Amino acid sequence: MKKNSLKLLSLVFGLFLTVLSFSFGFHVSAAASLNGRILLQVQDKGQAWYVDPLSAKRYYLGRPDDAWWIMRDFGLGVSNKDLAYFLNTKAPARLSGRILLQVEDKGQAYYVNPLTLKLSYLGRPADAFAVIRSFGLGITNTDLAKIPVGTLANSPLTTVVALPASNNNINRLFSFKYKNNGQLLALSLSSDLYKNYSESPKVYSYSANNPPTDLQGAFYGMFLKMKSGDISIADISYQLKALALKNNWSNDELVESALAFVQYIPYDQAKADSGINNPFYPYETLYLNKGICSDKTFLAVALIKNLGYGTAIMDFPDINHNTVGIACPVAYSISGSGYCYAETTNYFPIGVIPNSINGQAQSGDYGFDTLFDEKKLGPIQIILKSQGSLYQGVAATRQKVADLNSLYNDIVSSRAAAQNDYNSVMIYNDKVNTFIQLLKDFYQQ
């Protein structure tokens, strides 16, 4: 995604203080609907506010960092198809005042004018200036005070140290699916910090006279230590929690979405083919937006642990693979370890073990009866166990797999009989359609 596109709100709201020479020729009654409007506090230095259409609360947009978080909190992902329709006609009333992000095309952003429902592009400084001039609405202090102030719960702006300002930052937009719906997450990443990580040791050194008691654990642990100024994991956690709050997701659904975020980061096939498999630090994986199993596993461990769940790293030497283990009830765990298998190289529900792992695990398999069979993994090593909340969703996932397996077997066994008459054909086709939809939802296809 282009830098201008991702920093669009910083540009929009950063320009508010420079355009006060425009005359916003009327004040508004607090009784009028201001949901989705951009308000300028004309009696107090032109301070800018955005009124969230969902909560009807106002959010301060005076500083670039505030605008940055507002965009990531309130931006709503839309498909290319829907956006094209909205641009040719207008957006539906339910999107009045929303900021739409084109998740299938570099996260380009549009503002839905609450008065006309027409879309305005926000990608370039000139576009941002036009939005301010056209839609910024002056409001008195008295009327503004009647709109409740909103705050971003657990905002990293008040809980973590921000990266130092730099012209070398890149803005990365991550698209992923959860519950088979498109999700969007944005990060500002420092090129200087990336360089620092990339030049850090990728080999663990120790004295021959004093080897670590757990050499593999010490090696892996090296990649989970964060450098000063690295707020990437806290940033991702914050945004996922905001999504969970908006969508009323449970804690287990939050950790599922966190894993999905990692799973949808592209698999680095070129790195795997090269045979040079020095691991990436999580920051490198985010910066490059790609990685192999070890890279994505370290990122998943750091993120899921930050969300308060117990984690471990699972090694499978026979198949040259590793992944994250998530603390779960012992009955559903790998080898009674208390940690459930969670694939990172491709989308799979937590607890499901892919039937085909050759570099990137292959999704869409019909072999439902072996999706929880750990024998295909060979010997298992569980490293760097940490304590935390238990993921409780594996029982429901196993039931989904059982239902898919039962329906699939029913379809196969009834195929011949379905050719006898019209009614049996219709029943058979209904079963097939149901199976296809269940399979699509299960694998997020």
Secondary structure, DSSP 8 states (H G I E B T S, - for coil): --HHHHTHHHHHHHTGGG-TTS-------TTS--TT-EEEETTTTTEEEEE-TTT--EEE--SHHHHHHHHHHHEEEE-HHHHHHHHHS---GGGTT-EEEETTTTTEEEEE-TTT--EEE-SSHHHHHHHHHHH-EEE-HHHHTTS-B---TT-HHHHS------TTEEEEEEEEEETTEEEEEEEEEEHHHHHHHHTS-SS----TTS--SSHHHHHHHHTT---TT--HHHHHHHHHHHHHHHHT--HHHHHHHHHHHHHTS-B-HHHHHHS------HHHHHHHT-B-HHHHHHHHHHHHHHTTB-EEEEEEGGGTEEEEEEE--GGGSGGGSSEEEE--SS---TT---S-BSSSB------GGGTT-GGGG-S-EEES----B----HHHHHHHHHHHHHHHHHHHHHTTGGGSSHHHHHHHHHHHHHHHHHHHHHHT-
